[in-house]
Amino acid sequence: MEDLLTLSSRIPWWIDLILIVVSYVGLHLWHTELAYQVHLYAQPTPPPKLANPMDGVNVAVHTALSRAPV
């Protein structure tokens, strides 16, 4: 960490400014893409339409078992 601080103090201030802007934009784009991918996996599946309500018990059990952590 000390070496990075020494390096950044030796280069001109305008290069530091360019690096700050590029880092901010790059990290922001990476974060939004990561958040988008996590959001896609976090979407719950809608419950199925059932003619007999007792069929829902079987579906609920299988759904819960399929989502259980291994």
C-alpha positions in Angstrom: 0.0 0.0 0.0 2.8 2.3 0.8 4.4 1.7 -2.7 1.1 2.7 -4.4 1.0 5.9 -2.3 4.6 6.7 -3.3 3.9 5.9 -6.9 0.8 8.1 -7.0 2.6 11.0 -5.4 5.3 10.9 -8.1 3.0 11.0 -11.2 1.4 14.3 -12.3 -1.9 15.2 -10.7 -3.8 15.1 -13.9 -2.9 11.4 -14.5 -4.2 10.7 -11.0 -7.4 12.4 -11.9 -7.7 10.4 -15.1 -7.1 7.2 -13.1 -9.8 8.2 -10.6 -12.4 8.7 -13.3 -11.6 5.5 -15.1 -11.6 3.5 -11.9 -14.9 5.0 -10.9 -16.6 4.3 -14.2 -15.1 0.8 -14.4 -16.1 -0.2 -10.9 -19.6 1.3 -11.4 -20.2 -0.6 -14.6 -18.9 -3.8 -12.9 -21.1 -3.3 -9.9 -24.3 -2.7 -11.9 -23.6 -5.7 -14.1 -23.0 -7.9 -11.0 -26.2 -6.5 -9.3 -28.2 -7.2 -12.5 -27.0 -10.8 -12.6 -27.8 -11.3 -8.9 -31.2 -9.8 -9.4 -31.9 -12.2 -12.2 -31.2 -15.2 -10.0 -33.2 -13.8 -7.1 -36.5 -13.6 -8.9 -39.1 -15.9 -7.3 -40.9 -18.3 -9.5 -44.7 -17.8 -9.7 -46.9 -20.4 -8.0 -48.5 -22.8 -10.5 -52.3 -22.6 -11.1 -53.9 -25.7 -9.6 -57.4 -27.1 -10.1 -57.3 -29.0 -6.8 -55.9 -27.0 -3.8 -54.5 -30.2 -2.2 -52.2 -30.6 -5.2 -50.4 -27.5 -4.0 -49.1 -29.3 -0.9 -47.1 -31.7 -3.1 -45.9 -28.9 -5.3 -44.8 -26.8 -2.3 -42.9 -29.7 -0.8 -41.0 -30.4 -4.0 -40.3 -26.7 -4.6 -39.0 -26.3 -1.0 -36.8 -29.4 -1.4 -35.4 -28.3 -4.7 -34.4 -24.9 -3.3 -32.9 -26.2 -0.1 -29.1 -25.6 0.2 -27.0 -28.7 -0.3 
